[in-house]
């Protein structure tokens, strides 16, 4: 027989990225403007998440920005990556994401700086010019 935690994890893996993100936003009581400030994502992206109109597979950097901005645990982040169709590991970039999540909390700016120092792309593309 499965424990409640195991059942919860199974149910969580079947939720969409948008639905799971909204659950975290609601649990944390974060407003749209606070979400955008913390994640450096646009209001348009927030609205796409809120209304379930975000692409089935958002970019991995978008998922990471949500994880960092909402200060999610490694387990919560892994569930969000899985919901978006990614495995948090297996490539250099995702291994770096996992390490940052495990050693955080960071801001999106801090993660971008650490990623750049490793020769990896920053999270928010417009930060490349900063």
N, C-alpha and C positions, 0 to 999 in steps of 0.2 A: 504494500500500500504506500502511496506517495504522501509525503508530508505537505503541509500547507505551503511551505516555501517552495517546494518542487512544483506544485500545481501552479503557484503564482508565476514562477519562472517560465513554465510552459505557456501559460496564457499570455505573458508579456512578449514572448517571441512571435506571437501571431498578430500583434498589434502593428499598425503602420507607424512609420517614423513620426508623422504629424500627430497621431493620436497619443503616442507615448510622450512626445515633446509637450503637448498640451497638458497632459497629466502632471508633468514636472512643473510647468509654469503655474498651474492651478495650486498644486501642493505648496509651492514656495510663495504664492501670492504676488507674483511679479506682474507689473503692468506692461503694456506694449512698449512704452518709452523706456522703461527699465530694461526690458529684454533686449531692445535694440542697442542701448548703451553698453550693456554687459557683453553682448555677442558681436557687436559691430556689424550686425546684419540690418538690412533695410526694413522699413515699416511694410513695404510690399512683401518681403519674404515672410515677415511675421504673419501678415494677413493670409498668405498662401498656406502657411502652416495651420493657422486657426480655422480656415475654411476647408482644409483637406485638399487644396489645389496645388500643393508642392509636388514636383516630379516624384514618381515612385522611388527613384534612386537619386537623392540629392548628392551633390559633390561631397567627397569625404571631408574636405576642409569646412564645409557648412556644418556637417555633423559635429566635427571637433569644436567649432566655434560655439555651438549650442552646449556641448558638454562642459567646456571651460566657462562659458558665461553663466551657466546655471550651477557651477561648482559641483557637478555630479561625481559620484564615486566611480571607481574603475568598473565595478559590476554594473552600475546604472549606465555608464558610458558604453560598455560592451553591448548591453541590451539595445541601446539606441543605435549603435553602429550596425548590429545584426538586423534591426528593423529596417534600416536603410539599405540592406543588402551587402554589407561589408563584414569582413572578419578583422578584428582589431589585432593584427599581427600578420606575419607572413611576408611583409615587405618592409624595407627600411623606413619608409615614411610612417607606416602604421605602428611599427615598433617604437619609433620616436614619440608618436602620439600616446601610446600606452605608458611609456616612461614618464612623460610630462604629466599625465593624469594621475599616475601613482605617486608622484613627488610634488604635486601641487599643494595648495591652490595657486594657480597662475591667472593672469589676465590674458586676453587674446594678444595684447601687445607683448607681454612677457613670453608667451609661447612662440609668437612669430620671431622674436629676437633669438630664442634658443634654436628654433628650426633653421634660421638663417646661418647661425654659427656652425651648424652641422652640414651646411651646403644643401639644405632642403627648402622647398618653397614655403613662404609665410602663409598664415591662415587667410588673412584679409588681403586680397590681391592689391588693393590700393596702397597697402603698407609697403609694397615693394619700392615705391618711389620716395619713401620717407628716409 
